[in-house]
Amino acid sequence: MKNPISPLKPPTLREAIHVTASLKGFLGRKSDGESGTQTLWLGIQRLDDITDTWKIFNNNMLSPPL
């Protein structure tokens, strides 16, 4: 985790799209232009996998052992 503290100001929609697309390889260089729908969709799927994994580990850490 780079910075566990939430920012005071939420990201713009463009910044959120770039971060999501970067999960599947979008580099965001000046000459790249905007990410495509397929890259964004694959980034959303990856984000879904990441959140599912976080939920599994978080619930296991908070639950007392049986």
PyMOL Python script that loads the backbone (N, CA, C, O; Angstrom):
from pymol import cmd

cmd.read_pdbstr("""\
ATOM      1  N   MET A   1       0.850  -1.172   0.000  1.00  0.00           N
ATOM      2  CA  MET A   1       0.000   0.000   0.000  1.00  0.00           C
ATOM      3  C   MET A   1       0.897   1.237   0.000  1.00  0.00           C
ATOM      4  O   MET A   1       1.778   1.378   0.849  1.00  0.00           O
ATOM      5  N   LYS A   2       0.665   2.117  -0.951  1.00  0.00           N
ATOM      6  CA  LYS A   2       1.503   3.304  -1.042  1.00  0.00           C
ATOM      7  C   LYS A   2       1.190   4.293   0.070  1.00  0.00           C
ATOM      8  O   LYS A   2       2.101   4.774   0.745  1.00  0.00           O
ATOM      9  N   ASN A   3      -0.083   4.601   0.267  1.00  0.00           N
ATOM     10  CA  ASN A   3      -0.469   5.571   1.290  1.00  0.00           C
ATOM     11  C   ASN A   3      -1.824   5.153   1.860  1.00  0.00           C
ATOM     12  O   ASN A   3      -2.846   5.338   1.199  1.00  0.00           O
ATOM     13  N   PRO A   4      -1.853   4.598   3.063  1.00  0.00           N
ATOM     14  CA  PRO A   4      -3.112   4.096   3.616  1.00  0.00           C
ATOM     15  C   PRO A   4      -4.091   5.193   4.045  1.00  0.00           C
ATOM     16  O   PRO A   4      -5.232   4.893   4.396  1.00  0.00           O
ATOM     17  N   ILE A   5      -3.664   6.452   4.021  1.00  0.00           N
ATOM     18  CA  ILE A   5      -4.535   7.547   4.441  1.00  0.00           C
ATOM     19  C   ILE A   5      -5.294   8.077   3.228  1.00  0.00           C
ATOM     20  O   ILE A   5      -4.694   8.363   2.192  1.00  0.00           O
ATOM     21  N   SER A   6      -6.601   8.206   3.357  1.00  0.00           N
ATOM     22  CA  SER A   6      -7.413   8.709   2.250  1.00  0.00           C
ATOM     23  C   SER A   6      -7.079  10.166   1.965  1.00  0.00           C
ATOM     24  O   SER A   6      -6.794  10.933   2.885  1.00  0.00           O
ATOM     25  N   PRO A   7      -7.113  10.552   0.686  1.00  0.00           N
ATOM     26  CA  PRO A   7      -6.833  11.952   0.355  1.00  0.00           C
ATOM     27  C   PRO A   7      -7.978  12.852   0.819  1.00  0.00           C
ATOM     28  O   PRO A   7      -9.116  12.401   0.951  1.00  0.00           O
ATOM     29  N   LEU A   8      -7.671  14.119   1.065  1.00  0.00           N
ATOM     30  CA  LEU A   8      -8.698  15.063   1.482  1.00  0.00           C
ATOM     31  C   LEU A   8      -9.697  15.328   0.362  1.00  0.00           C
ATOM     32  O   LEU A   8     -10.887  15.521   0.614  1.00  0.00           O
ATOM     33  N   LYS A   9      -9.210  15.336  -0.873  1.00  0.00           N
ATOM     34  CA  LYS A   9     -10.047  15.600  -2.035  1.00  0.00           C
ATOM     35  C   LYS A   9     -10.116  14.330  -2.880  1.00  0.00           C
ATOM     36  O   LYS A   9      -9.070  13.770  -3.210  1.00  0.00           O
ATOM     37  N   PRO A  10     -11.302  13.857  -3.241  1.00  0.00           N
ATOM     38  CA  PRO A  10     -11.385  12.645  -4.063  1.00  0.00           C
ATOM     39  C   PRO A  10     -10.818  12.901  -5.463  1.00  0.00           C
ATOM     40  O   PRO A  10     -10.771  14.046  -5.913  1.00  0.00           O
ATOM     41  N   PRO A  11     -10.389  11.841  -6.149  1.00  0.00           N
ATOM     42  CA  PRO A  11      -9.843  12.035  -7.500  1.00  0.00           C
ATOM     43  C   PRO A  11     -10.940  12.459  -8.474  1.00  0.00           C
ATOM     44  O   PRO A  11     -12.123  12.191  -8.262  1.00  0.00           O
ATOM     45  N   THR A  12     -10.520  13.117  -9.532  1.00  0.00           N
ATOM     46  CA  THR A  12     -11.473  13.465 -10.580  1.00  0.00           C
ATOM     47  C   THR A  12     -11.861  12.180 -11.313  1.00  0.00           C
ATOM     48  O   THR A  12     -11.213  11.145 -11.153  1.00  0.00           O
ATOM     49  N   LEU A  13     -12.914  12.256 -12.111  1.00  0.00           N
ATOM     50  CA  LEU A  13     -13.335  11.088 -12.881  1.00  0.00           C
ATOM     51  C   LEU A  13     -12.220  10.635 -13.821  1.00  0.00           C
ATOM     52  O   LEU A  13     -11.984   9.437 -13.977  1.00  0.00           O
ATOM     53  N   ARG A  14     -11.545  11.582 -14.440  1.00  0.00           N
ATOM     54  CA  ARG A  14     -10.444  11.246 -15.353  1.00  0.00           C
ATOM     55  C   ARG A  14      -9.320  10.528 -14.612  1.00  0.00           C
ATOM     56  O   ARG A  14      -8.780   9.540 -15.111  1.00  0.00           O
ATOM     57  N   GLU A  15      -8.966  11.016 -13.429  1.00  0.00           N
ATOM     58  CA  GLU A  15      -7.914  10.368 -12.641  1.00  0.00           C
ATOM     59  C   GLU A  15      -8.332   8.958 -12.234  1.00  0.00           C
ATOM     60  O   GLU A  15      -7.519   8.035 -12.277  1.00  0.00           O
ATOM     61  N   ALA A  16      -9.593   8.785 -11.839  1.00  0.00           N
ATOM     62  CA  ALA A  16     -10.091   7.463 -11.442  1.00  0.00           C
ATOM     63  C   ALA A  16     -10.067   6.494 -12.626  1.00  0.00           C
ATOM     64  O   ALA A  16      -9.726   5.322 -12.467  1.00  0.00           O
ATOM     65  N   ILE A  17     -10.428   6.983 -13.804  1.00  0.00           N
ATOM     66  CA  ILE A  17     -10.391   6.141 -15.002  1.00  0.00           C
ATOM     67  C   ILE A  17      -8.954   5.745 -15.316  1.00  0.00           C
ATOM     68  O   ILE A  17      -8.698   4.591 -15.659  1.00  0.00           O
ATOM     69  N   HIS A  18      -8.017   6.674 -15.207  1.00  0.00           N
ATOM     70  CA  HIS A  18      -6.614   6.366 -15.488  1.00  0.00           C
ATOM     71  C   HIS A  18      -6.068   5.334 -14.499  1.00  0.00           C
ATOM     72  O   HIS A  18      -5.346   4.418 -14.892  1.00  0.00           O
ATOM     73  N   VAL A  19      -6.408   5.479 -13.229  1.00  0.00           N
ATOM     74  CA  VAL A  19      -5.931   4.517 -12.224  1.00  0.00           C
ATOM     75  C   VAL A  19      -6.522   3.139 -12.491  1.00  0.00           C
ATOM     76  O   VAL A  19      -5.815   2.135 -12.417  1.00  0.00           O
ATOM     77  N   THR A  20      -7.813   3.086 -12.801  1.00  0.00           N
ATOM     78  CA  THR A  20      -8.468   1.810 -13.087  1.00  0.00           C
ATOM     79  C   THR A  20      -7.867   1.164 -14.333  1.00  0.00           C
ATOM     80  O   THR A  20      -7.584  -0.033 -14.331  1.00  0.00           O
ATOM     81  N   ALA A  21      -7.672   1.941 -15.392  1.00  0.00           N
ATOM     82  CA  ALA A  21      -7.094   1.404 -16.629  1.00  0.00           C
ATOM     83  C   ALA A  21      -5.645   0.971 -16.418  1.00  0.00           C
ATOM     84  O   ALA A  21      -5.171   0.054 -17.089  1.00  0.00           O
ATOM     85  N   SER A  22      -4.944   1.616 -15.499  1.00  0.00           N
ATOM     86  CA  SER A  22      -3.545   1.249 -15.253  1.00  0.00           C
ATOM     87  C   SER A  22      -3.426  -0.139 -14.624  1.00  0.00           C
ATOM     88  O   SER A  22      -2.353  -0.742 -14.666  1.00  0.00           O
ATOM     89  N   LEU A  23      -4.498  -0.649 -14.047  1.00  0.00           N
ATOM     90  CA  LEU A  23      -4.475  -2.002 -13.493  1.00  0.00           C
ATOM     91  C   LEU A  23      -4.309  -3.047 -14.590  1.00  0.00           C
ATOM     92  O   LEU A  23      -3.906  -4.176 -14.310  1.00  0.00           O
ATOM     93  N   LYS A  24      -4.610  -2.690 -15.819  1.00  0.00           N
ATOM     94  CA  LYS A  24      -4.445  -3.608 -16.944  1.00  0.00           C
ATOM     95  C   LYS A  24      -3.505  -3.085 -18.003  1.00  0.00           C
ATOM     96  O   LYS A  24      -3.626  -3.461 -19.169  1.00  0.00           O
ATOM     97  N   GLY A  25      -2.568  -2.225 -17.632  1.00  0.00           N
ATOM     98  CA  GLY A  25      -1.490  -1.887 -18.534  1.00  0.00           C
ATOM     99  C   GLY A  25      -1.486  -0.500 -19.139  1.00  0.00           C
ATOM    100  O   GLY A  25      -0.550  -0.161 -19.863  1.00  0.00           O
ATOM    101  N   PHE A  26      -2.491   0.316 -18.874  1.00  0.00           N
ATOM    102  CA  PHE A  26      -2.493   1.674 -19.414  1.00  0.00           C
ATOM    103  C   PHE A  26      -1.387   2.467 -18.730  1.00  0.00           C
ATOM    104  O   PHE A  26      -1.327   2.527 -17.502  1.00  0.00           O
ATOM    105  N   LEU A  27      -0.503   3.083 -19.536  1.00  0.00           N
ATOM    106  CA  LEU A  27       0.657   3.778 -18.984  1.00  0.00           C
ATOM    107  C   LEU A  27       0.424   5.268 -18.791  1.00  0.00           C
ATOM    108  O   LEU A  27       1.069   5.880 -17.939  1.00  0.00           O
ATOM    109  N   GLY A  28      -0.474   5.864 -19.554  1.00  0.00           N
ATOM    110  CA  GLY A  28      -0.807   7.267 -19.380  1.00  0.00           C
ATOM    111  C   GLY A  28       0.253   8.240 -19.841  1.00  0.00           C
ATOM    112  O   GLY A  28       0.343   9.350 -19.318  1.00  0.00           O
ATOM    113  N   ARG A  29       1.065   7.841 -20.821  1.00  0.00           N
ATOM    114  CA  ARG A  29       2.066   8.764 -21.361  1.00  0.00           C
ATOM    115  C   ARG A  29       1.377   9.816 -22.220  1.00  0.00           C
ATOM    116  O   ARG A  29       0.244   9.621 -22.660  1.00  0.00           O
ATOM    117  N   LYS A  30       2.061  10.930 -22.459  1.00  0.00           N
ATOM    118  CA  LYS A  30       1.481  12.030 -23.233  1.00  0.00           C
ATOM    119  C   LYS A  30       0.987  11.565 -24.603  1.00  0.00           C
ATOM    120  O   LYS A  30      -0.087  11.970 -25.046  1.00  0.00           O
ATOM    121  N   SER A  31       1.758  10.727 -25.263  1.00  0.00           N
ATOM    122  CA  SER A  31       1.419  10.307 -26.619  1.00  0.00           C
ATOM    123  C   SER A  31       0.405   9.159 -26.658  1.00  0.00           C
ATOM    124  O   SER A  31      -0.026   8.774 -27.744  1.00  0.00           O
ATOM    125  N   ASP A  32       0.015   8.605 -25.514  1.00  0.00           N
ATOM    126  CA  ASP A  32      -0.890   7.457 -25.493  1.00  0.00           C
ATOM    127  C   ASP A  32      -2.345   7.822 -25.751  1.00  0.00           C
ATOM    128  O   ASP A  32      -3.097   6.980 -26.241  1.00  0.00           O
ATOM    129  N   GLY A  33      -2.768   9.026 -25.445  1.00  0.00           N
ATOM    130  CA  GLY A  33      -4.181   9.357 -25.535  1.00  0.00           C
ATOM    131  C   GLY A  33      -4.933   8.765 -24.353  1.00  0.00           C
ATOM    132  O   GLY A  33      -4.331   8.396 -23.345  1.00  0.00           O
ATOM    133  N   GLU A  34      -6.227   8.677 -24.481  1.00  0.00           N
ATOM    134  CA  GLU A  34      -7.045   8.114 -23.401  1.00  0.00           C
ATOM    135  C   GLU A  34      -7.111   6.595 -23.522  1.00  0.00           C
ATOM    136  O   GLU A  34      -6.880   6.043 -24.597  1.00  0.00           O
ATOM    137  N   SER A  35      -7.420   5.934 -22.434  1.00  0.00           N
ATOM    138  CA  SER A  35      -7.526   4.477 -22.458  1.00  0.00           C
ATOM    139  C   SER A  35      -8.787   4.065 -23.202  1.00  0.00           C
ATOM    140  O   SER A  35      -9.770   4.803 -23.249  1.00  0.00           O
ATOM    141  N   GLY A  36      -8.738   2.886 -23.773  1.00  0.00           N
ATOM    142  CA  GLY A  36      -9.886   2.368 -24.506  1.00  0.00           C
ATOM    143  C   GLY A  36     -10.858   1.643 -23.593  1.00  0.00           C
ATOM    144  O   GLY A  36     -10.572   1.390 -22.423  1.00  0.00           O
ATOM    145  N   THR A  37     -12.010   1.316 -24.154  1.00  0.00           N
ATOM    146  CA  THR A  37     -13.043   0.647 -23.360  1.00  0.00           C
ATOM    147  C   THR A  37     -12.609  -0.735 -22.900  1.00  0.00           C
ATOM    148  O   THR A  37     -12.943  -1.147 -21.789  1.00  0.00           O
ATOM    149  N   GLN A  38     -11.864  -1.463 -23.742  1.00  0.00           N
ATOM    150  CA  GLN A  38     -11.431  -2.801 -23.348  1.00  0.00           C
ATOM    151  C   GLN A  38     -10.442  -2.732 -22.186  1.00  0.00           C
ATOM    152  O   GLN A  38     -10.541  -3.515 -21.242  1.00  0.00           O
ATOM    153  N   THR A  39      -9.502  -1.812 -22.248  1.00  0.00           N
ATOM    154  CA  THR A  39      -8.533  -1.658 -21.157  1.00  0.00           C
ATOM    155  C   THR A  39      -9.237  -1.264 -19.869  1.00  0.00           C
ATOM    156  O   THR A  39      -8.916  -1.774 -18.796  1.00  0.00           O
ATOM    157  N   LEU A  40     -10.195  -0.358 -19.977  1.00  0.00           N
ATOM    158  CA  LEU A  40     -10.943   0.057 -18.797  1.00  0.00           C
ATOM    159  C   LEU A  40     -11.752  -1.102 -18.230  1.00  0.00           C
ATOM    160  O   LEU A  40     -11.785  -1.296 -17.015  1.00  0.00           O
ATOM    161  N   TRP A  41     -12.405  -1.873 -19.097  1.00  0.00           N
ATOM    162  CA  TRP A  41     -13.200  -3.012 -18.645  1.00  0.00           C
ATOM    163  C   TRP A  41     -12.324  -4.047 -17.945  1.00  0.00           C
ATOM    164  O   TRP A  41     -12.701  -4.568 -16.896  1.00  0.00           O
ATOM    165  N   LEU A  42     -11.163  -4.348 -18.515  1.00  0.00           N
ATOM    166  CA  LEU A  42     -10.258  -5.312 -17.890  1.00  0.00           C
ATOM    167  C   LEU A  42      -9.729  -4.779 -16.561  1.00  0.00           C
ATOM    168  O   LEU A  42      -9.527  -5.549 -15.621  1.00  0.00           O
ATOM    169  N   GLY A  43      -9.504  -3.477 -16.475  1.00  0.00           N
ATOM    170  CA  GLY A  43      -9.083  -2.871 -15.214  1.00  0.00           C
ATOM    171  C   GLY A  43     -10.158  -2.982 -14.145  1.00  0.00           C
ATOM    172  O   GLY A  43      -9.859  -3.225 -12.976  1.00  0.00           O
ATOM    173  N   ILE A  44     -11.420  -2.803 -14.555  1.00  0.00           N
ATOM    174  CA  ILE A  44     -12.539  -2.939 -13.608  1.00  0.00           C
ATOM    175  C   ILE A  44     -12.631  -4.377 -13.110  1.00  0.00           C
ATOM    176  O   ILE A  44     -12.873  -4.609 -11.926  1.00  0.00           O
ATOM    177  N   GLN A  45     -12.439  -5.344 -14.006  1.00  0.00           N
ATOM    178  CA  GLN A  45     -12.461  -6.750 -13.580  1.00  0.00           C
ATOM    179  C   GLN A  45     -11.332  -7.045 -12.596  1.00  0.00           C
ATOM    180  O   GLN A  45     -11.525  -7.757 -11.611  1.00  0.00           O
ATOM    181  N   ARG A  46     -10.163  -6.496 -12.871  1.00  0.00           N
ATOM    182  CA  ARG A  46      -9.028  -6.690 -11.958  1.00  0.00           C
ATOM    183  C   ARG A  46      -9.300  -6.037 -10.602  1.00  0.00           C
ATOM    184  O   ARG A  46      -8.979  -6.609  -9.560  1.00  0.00           O
ATOM    185  N   LEU A  47      -9.890  -4.838 -10.616  1.00  0.00           N
ATOM    186  CA  LEU A  47     -10.243  -4.151  -9.381  1.00  0.00           C
ATOM    187  C   LEU A  47     -11.249  -4.978  -8.575  1.00  0.00           C
ATOM    188  O   LEU A  47     -11.175  -5.031  -7.348  1.00  0.00           O
ATOM    189  N   ASP A  48     -12.185  -5.621  -9.274  1.00  0.00           N
ATOM    190  CA  ASP A  48     -13.154  -6.488  -8.607  1.00  0.00           C
ATOM    191  C   ASP A  48     -12.447  -7.664  -7.932  1.00  0.00           C
ATOM    192  O   ASP A  48     -12.777  -8.023  -6.802  1.00  0.00           O
ATOM    193  N   ASP A  49     -11.477  -8.260  -8.621  1.00  0.00           N
ATOM    194  CA  ASP A  49     -10.695  -9.356  -8.021  1.00  0.00           C
ATOM    195  C   ASP A  49      -9.924  -8.879  -6.796  1.00  0.00           C
ATOM    196  O   ASP A  49      -9.862  -9.574  -5.782  1.00  0.00           O
ATOM    197  N   ILE A  50      -9.339  -7.693  -6.896  1.00  0.00           N
ATOM    198  CA  ILE A  50      -8.569  -7.142  -5.779  1.00  0.00           C
ATOM    199  C   ILE A  50      -9.464  -6.902  -4.566  1.00  0.00           C
ATOM    200  O   ILE A  50      -9.083  -7.223  -3.441  1.00  0.00           O
ATOM    201  N   THR A  51     -10.664  -6.333  -4.792  1.00  0.00           N
ATOM    202  CA  THR A  51     -11.561  -6.071  -3.658  1.00  0.00           C
ATOM    203  C   THR A  51     -12.080  -7.368  -3.048  1.00  0.00           C
ATOM    204  O   THR A  51     -12.235  -7.454  -1.829  1.00  0.00           O
ATOM    205  N   ASP A  52     -12.352  -8.383  -3.877  1.00  0.00           N
ATOM    206  CA  ASP A  52     -12.775  -9.681  -3.332  1.00  0.00           C
ATOM    207  C   ASP A  52     -11.682 -10.291  -2.461  1.00  0.00           C
ATOM    208  O   ASP A  52     -11.960 -10.811  -1.381  1.00  0.00           O
ATOM    209  N   THR A  53     -10.443 -10.226  -2.932  1.00  0.00           N
ATOM    210  CA  THR A  53      -9.321 -10.762  -2.160  1.00  0.00           C
ATOM    211  C   THR A  53      -9.152  -9.996  -0.855  1.00  0.00           C
ATOM    212  O   THR A  53      -8.918 -10.595   0.194  1.00  0.00           O
ATOM    213  N   TRP A  54      -9.271  -8.657  -0.920  1.00  0.00           N
ATOM    214  CA  TRP A  54      -9.147  -7.848   0.294  1.00  0.00           C
ATOM    215  C   TRP A  54     -10.225  -8.239   1.304  1.00  0.00           C
ATOM    216  O   TRP A  54      -9.946  -8.351   2.498  1.00  0.00           O
ATOM    217  N   LYS A  55     -11.463  -8.448   0.827  1.00  0.00           N
ATOM    218  CA  LYS A  55     -12.553  -8.840   1.733  1.00  0.00           C
ATOM    219  C   LYS A  55     -12.259 -10.182   2.397  1.00  0.00           C
ATOM    220  O   LYS A  55     -12.491 -10.352   3.594  1.00  0.00           O
ATOM    221  N   ILE A  56     -11.747 -11.134   1.618  1.00  0.00           N
ATOM    222  CA  ILE A  56     -11.445 -12.462   2.172  1.00  0.00           C
ATOM    223  C   ILE A  56     -10.385 -12.353   3.261  1.00  0.00           C
ATOM    224  O   ILE A  56     -10.557 -12.887   4.357  1.00  0.00           O
ATOM    225  N   PHE A  57      -9.286 -11.660   2.958  1.00  0.00           N
ATOM    226  CA  PHE A  57      -8.210 -11.542   3.950  1.00  0.00           C
ATOM    227  C   PHE A  57      -8.639 -10.702   5.146  1.00  0.00           C
ATOM    228  O   PHE A  57      -8.264 -11.007   6.278  1.00  0.00           O
ATOM    229  N   ASN A  58      -9.402  -9.669   4.919  1.00  0.00           N
ATOM    230  CA  ASN A  58      -9.836  -8.794   6.012  1.00  0.00           C
ATOM    231  C   ASN A  58     -10.773  -9.543   6.947  1.00  0.00           C
ATOM    232  O   ASN A  58     -10.647  -9.430   8.167  1.00  0.00           O
ATOM    233  N   ASN A  59     -11.705 -10.300   6.400  1.00  0.00           N
ATOM    234  CA  ASN A  59     -12.634 -11.067   7.241  1.00  0.00           C
ATOM    235  C   ASN A  59     -11.895 -12.168   8.010  1.00  0.00           C
ATOM    236  O   ASN A  59     -12.236 -12.445   9.160  1.00  0.00           O
ATOM    237  N   ASN A  60     -10.899 -12.793   7.399  1.00  0.00           N
ATOM    238  CA  ASN A  60     -10.142 -13.826   8.096  1.00  0.00           C
ATOM    239  C   ASN A  60      -9.297 -13.247   9.226  1.00  0.00           C
ATOM    240  O   ASN A  60      -9.094 -13.906  10.245  1.00  0.00           O
ATOM    241  N   MET A  61      -8.808 -12.037   9.058  1.00  0.00           N
ATOM    242  CA  MET A  61      -7.976 -11.426  10.088  1.00  0.00           C
ATOM    243  C   MET A  61      -8.819 -10.920  11.256  1.00  0.00           C
ATOM    244  O   MET A  61      -8.351 -10.891  12.394  1.00  0.00           O
ATOM    245  N   LEU A  62     -10.061 -10.521  10.978  1.00  0.00           N
ATOM    246  CA  LEU A  62     -10.907  -9.983  12.027  1.00  0.00           C
ATOM    247  C   LEU A  62     -11.665 -11.058  12.793  1.00  0.00           C
ATOM    248  O   LEU A  62     -12.060 -10.842  13.938  1.00  0.00           O
ATOM    249  N   SER A  63     -11.870 -12.212  12.171  1.00  0.00           N
ATOM    250  CA  SER A  63     -12.624 -13.278  12.810  1.00  0.00           C
ATOM    251  C   SER A  63     -11.734 -14.034  13.789  1.00  0.00           C
ATOM    252  O   SER A  63     -10.574 -14.317  13.489  1.00  0.00           O
ATOM    253  N   PRO A  64     -12.275 -14.360  14.953  1.00  0.00           N
ATOM    254  CA  PRO A  64     -11.480 -15.165  15.893  1.00  0.00           C
ATOM    255  C   PRO A  64     -11.352 -16.602  15.373  1.00  0.00           C
ATOM    256  O   PRO A  64     -12.262 -17.095  14.707  1.00  0.00           O
ATOM    257  N   PRO A  65     -10.254 -17.268  15.664  1.00  0.00           N
ATOM    258  CA  PRO A  65     -10.088 -18.659  15.225  1.00  0.00           C
ATOM    259  C   PRO A  65     -11.111 -19.569  15.874  1.00  0.00           C
ATOM    260  O   PRO A  65     -11.543 -19.339  17.003  1.00  0.00           O
ATOM    261  N   LEU A  66     -11.491 -20.605  15.145  1.00  0.00           N
ATOM    262  CA  LEU A  66     -12.487 -21.558  15.694  1.00  0.00           C
ATOM    263  C   LEU A  66     -11.855 -22.572  16.575  1.00  0.00           C
ATOM    264  O   LEU A  66     -12.545 -23.439  17.112  1.00  0.00           O
TER     265      LEU A  66
END
""", "prot")
cmd.dss("prot")
cmd.show_as("cartoon", "prot")
cmd.util.cbc("prot")
cmd.orient("prot")
